[in-house]
Amino acid sequence: MKLVCISDTHSLHRRIPEIPDGDVLIHAGDSLGQGSLENIEDLNDWLGTLPHRHKIVIAGNHDWAFQEMPGEARTALSNAVYLEDSGVEIEGNRFWGSPWTPTFMDWAFMLERGEPLYQKWQLVPDNTDVLITHGPPKGIGDEANLGFKCQNVGCVDLLARIHQLSLKAHIFGHIHEGYGEYLRGKTRLINASTCTARYEPRNAPIVVDV
């Protein structure tokens, strides 16, 4: 199964130079610009033009409509499966998606480090094959330039949870500077951020076979 991974498109999806074909298109959050229902409708129209047989979307910290008007948001996203602390099985592979990231300023789908995030990661089933989170685990594709210094801002409890799982792939985004593919043991970890740190949609989709 070929996964085509993107993230952090911020409503600039139509400016992505090329989307490779594959079996499953995965968007790991921050698909929206202003976070509005209109943004979702435009995203949905675009998704409908893509050839992938399956499409999965999770929310990110910019995706306010999924938090503030979840019913309307899910209805508007008719061309993809939306996962929020939930899963779907596709052709024998079990996917799980979760939008949560550690609190930073005042954005959507954020929780305090420690017990609140720990409890979210405990919801991930032990038999998950492909994990999709918006944020990265601690120390992997998570180095952010905070202006005065670079800092690893990923979640340590997420890192601990993926070490307990036998994942084929873990796909995330959130930290644009961390774009790329990483390998820990047999697990492929992918920061699929499409936008650069300057919010330019220049990073190519990452394709992974599972």
Secondary structure, DSSP 8 states (H G I E B T S, - for coil): -EEEEEB--TT-GGG-S-----SEEEE-S---SS--HHHHHHHHHHHTTS--SEEEE---TT-HHHHHSHHHHHHH-TTSEE-SSEEEEETTEEEEEE--EE--SS-SSEE-TTHHHHHHHHTS-TT-SEEEESS-BTTSS-EEE-SS-EEE-SBHHHHHHHHHS--SEEEE-S-GGG-EEEEETTEEEEE-B-S-TTS---S--EEEE-
